[in-house]
Amino acid sequence: MTLNKVVLDIRNRQKAKSSRPDEPCAMWTGADLVDGKKVDTLTIIFSTSGCWWGKAGGCTMCGYVYDSAQVSPSDEDLFSQLGKAMRKASGFSEFMVKIFTSGSFLDTREIPLEVRHRILEALKSDSRVIKVLVETRPEFVKEDAMIDCRNSMGDKPFEIAVGLETSSDIVRKGSINKGFTFDDFKWAATIARNSGATVKAYLMLKPPFLSEKEAMDDMVNSIREAAAYADTFSINLCNIQNGTFVENLWQKGQYRPPWLWSIVEVLKKAKEEFPDKVITSDPVGAGSKRGPHNCKECSHDVADSIRLFSVTQDIACLNAPDCGCKGLWESVLELDDHTFGAPITD
């Protein structure tokens, strides 16, 4: 049985969630770096018909497929989602907009071409919006699509974000089941840059079947190999989402989310090697059993230091006080390879 078949079987056993077609899946405000300056951000996750790859099986750690609409939203529903989300930024004088669909913004089966035009043109005409990021799988980054986006956006900064996860095709296929190759990413990044867009690569720390040390080495190596194609990197820390292959492993005691000490070390090494690259991480669910964690005493403080580094790029922010659990983490790095990815401790 293939990994994709296992993932698909798990998905088919899950109950679909109902949602209003004119409401985004989620929307929130935060902060990010734009041209070295901390700015407010509005993140929108549109409710669409869903990621085509997720419907076919999809990624081992991704539960976002369950956020897709049960009835495909109309064009007006999709544009209404933008309007409702923009209200969250009513108090901002300037901000960046980050658009996700739990799939691909450039897939016209999710966001029809005319709706894409309306969304991007609305953001272009809003003088408060200083930059727009959209996430997509690389197969949808075509030259005609990028020309179309640039025409809609005018001179406003535009960024293409791709969930690369790792530069290793072996890890991407055997641990993540991502469904594309590193060459696909490089080709898409080249097309995006040639159109005048910047490129953001999302990476994944510790997908299944990797030891803690292997996962750390994979992240540093991925930044090294993708640095020529990505302007910014965001390292996601694998967490336990409902209805996923990773959750199935975790429930059997066969997977532990990454230690926060691991991402601290990765960020230090990567930033030292690539001081001019923006490298960030947002440790979602930090401190919980389902999220990246150290011990109860230090997890939240270490997570805060990671978030502060992400908006300052100052390595000194990562010098959180040592904790007794750091010695345990160091032991895990020494011994974890001998357990073939199974956790030594939770």
N, C-alpha and C positions, 0 to 999 in steps of 0.2 A: 504494500500500500504506500502511495506517495505521501509526502508531507502535505501537499495541497489537498489531497483527499481526506486526510485526517482533520485538517483545519475546516474544510467544508462540512464534514460530518458534524463537527462541534457546532458550527454556525446554524446548521439546519435544525438543531435541537432547541434553539433559543426562541423565545417568544418575542415577536416584534412589538415595539413601543408605538403607540399612537401619538400623533402630534398634529398641530394646526399647520396647514400648508403655507400660511402667510406669516408664520413666526420663525425666526432663526432658531437653529438648534441651541446656540449659546452666543453670548456676547458679553464682553467685559473690557474694562479699561486697565491700562498698565503703563509701562515705560519701556523705551528702547533707545538705542543709540542711532542717531542720524548725523552723518558727517562729524562724528566725534562729540556730538551734543546730546544730552539726555532730553528726550521729548516724550510727551504723552502719546499713548497709542490706544486705538480702538480695534479690538479683535472681533471679527464676525465669523461665525460658522453657519453658513447657509444650509437650510434644509433642502436637499435636492433628491432626485431619484436614486442617488447613491453611487458609490465607487464601483466601476465595472469589475475591477480586479477583486474587490471584496466580495462581490456577488458570486464570483467564480471560485472562491476559496479565500484567497487573500493572505494578509500578513499574520504571522503567528501571535503578535502581541497586540493587534489592533481590534478594539471593540467599537470603533467609531462607525462601523458599518451598520450598527443597530440604530444609529441616529438618522438614517435616511428616511425620507417620507414614505409612508405606506401608499399614498396616492400622489402621483407626480404633481408638484406645484405648477400652477399656470404661470405664464409670463408675468402677469400682474401680481401674483402671489410672491414671486421671487423679488420683484422690485419693491414690493411692500415690506419684505424682510429687511432690505437695505434701509428704508425710511425709519423703521422701528429701531434698528440698531443705532442709527446716527443720533437718535435722541440721547443715547448714553453719553455722547460727547458734547452735549449742548453747552457745557460750561468751559470747554477748551477754546483757547484763542488760536492754537495751532496744534495739529496732531497728525500722526501717521495712521493709516488704515491698513489692517492685515486681514486678508480674506481667505477663508478656508471653506471647503465644502464637505469635508470628510472623504473627499475624492479628488477631483481635478477641476479647477475653475475653467480651464481651457477645453474641457470635454463638453462639446455642444449638446451631448445627451443630458448633461446635468444643468448647464447654463447655456440656453440657446443663444445663438449669435446676436440676435437683436437685444436680448436682455443684457448680454455682456457689454454691448455698446452703451446701453442706457446707464448701467452701473458705473462704468468707467468714465463716461462723459459727465455724469452727476458729480463724481469725485473730482474730476478735472476742474469743474466750474466752481467748486467750493474752495474759496481762498484759504480756509483754515487748514485744509488737507495739504500737507507738504510732501507726502510720499505715499505710494500705494504698493503693497506687496500682495501677490496672489500665489497660492500653492497649486501645483499641478504635478502629475506624473510626467516623465520626460517624453513619452511618446506623443504628447499633445503639443510639445514645443516645436511647431513647424514655422518655417519662414513666413508663410502667409498669415498665420495666427499672430506672430509677433509684429508684423507690419500693421495688422489690423488694430492690435492693442496700442501700439505707439500712435497711430492716427487718432484713436479715441482719447488718449492721455495727453497728447500734445507734448509740451516740454516738461511736464511734471515728472519727477523721478519715479521710476517704475522698477519693481524687483520681482524676479521669478524665484520662487522657493520650491525646492524638490526634496522629498524624503529619500535622500541617498542611503542613509543609515550606516553604510560602511563602504570603503573602497574595495573590499574583498568580495569578489564574485562568489567565492566558496561560502563565506558567512552569509551573504545576502540570500543565496539560494537555499543553503542547508539549514540555516538557523532562523531566517526571517521570512523566506518564501515571498520575496518582493516582486518577482516577475519581470525584472529588467536587469541589465548589466551595467557595469561601470562605464563601458564605452557608450552606452545609451545616454548616460548622464553627461559625459563629456561632450557628446554631439549636441545635446539640448542646450548645455551651458554656452557652447560656442555660438549657436544660433541666437540665443537670448542676448549675449553680449554684442554680437554684430548688429543687433537692432537698437542698441543703446540702453538696454536694460542691465541692471546688476543681477547677480546670482547669489542666492543663499542656499546652503546645503544643511539639511537637518541630518544629524547623525544619531545613532542609537547605542548607548552604553549598556553592554551586557545583555544581548539577546540570548535565548536558550542555547545550551550545550557549550558555552564558553565559560572557562574559569574566570575568576575575578581578575587575575593578572593578564590572561589572554585578552579579556575585554578591554582593559586599560591600554595594552599595547596596540590593539586594533584601532582604538580611537586616535591615538597619537599618529599612527601610521596612516590612517584615513585622511586626517588633516594634511599630512605631509604630501600624500599622493593627489589630493583634490585641490590643493592650494592654488594651482595654476588655473583652476576653472571656477572657483567660488570666491566671492568677495567677502562673505561673512559665513560663519559657522554657528549653528546652535546645536548643542549636544543634549538630546533628550535622554533621561534616565529611565530605563525600562521599568514600568510599574504594572501591577496586576489589574487588568481590565476584565470586566465580566464577559463571559462567553467566549473566551479566547483559548488558544492552545497553551499559552503561557500560564493562564489561570489553572488549566487542567494539570500541568506539571507542578505548579505551586501547591495545589490541593493535595497532591500525592507526596509532598515533601521533597520534590526533585528540582526545585528552583527557588532561589532567593534573589530579590531585587538587589541592585548594586549598593555597596557601601558609599556613603557620602565622602568618606576619606578618598575613595577612588577617583571621584570626579574632581576633587580638589587637586590631587596629584596630576591628573590629566590636563586640567586647565593651566596649572603652573608650567608644565613641560611644553605644552602647545604654544602658550603665549610667549615663553622665552625663545622658542624657535621661530615663531612668526609674530614678532611684536607689532607689525603693521596690520595684521588681520584682526577683525572683530570676532571674538570667540566667546560665546555666551552659553549659559545653561540655566534653566528654570526647573529646580527639583520638585516637580509636582508630586504631592502626596508625601513629602519628606517627613520622616519620623513615624509613619504608619507601617504596619506589617506589609501592606500591599504596595507601599512606595519605597523609594530609596531611603535607607536609614543606617545610622550607627546605633548607639544606645539611647535610652530615653533622656539621659542627662544632657547630651550634647547635640542631638540631631537638629533641633530647631536653630540653635546658634550657628552651626556649621552651614545649614541651608541658607540662613540670612547672609552669611559671608559670601556664599556663592552668588546670590542675587545681587549683592552690592558690587561684587567684581564685575558682573555682567553689564552693569550700567556705568561703570567707571573704567574698566579694563586695567585696573590697578592691582597687580599681583599681591601687593601688601594686604589687600582686603581678605586674602585667603589664609592669612596667618592667624586662624582661629586658635584659641588656647587648646593645647593638647588635652586629651581625655584618656582615662584608663583603658577605654575600649580600643584605642589606637593600636595598642600592643596585640590585641586579639586580631584586628584587621591585618597587621603585618604577618601574623602567623598564618592567617588564611591565604595570603599571597604566596607563602612558602609551600603550603600543603595542598592548596585547592586543585592544582594541576593533577594530583594523584587520584582525585575522586571523579574525574571525567565530567566535571561541571556540576555534580550533585553538591548541595550546600553542606558545609561543615557545621555551620551554626546559623540560626535564624536571626 
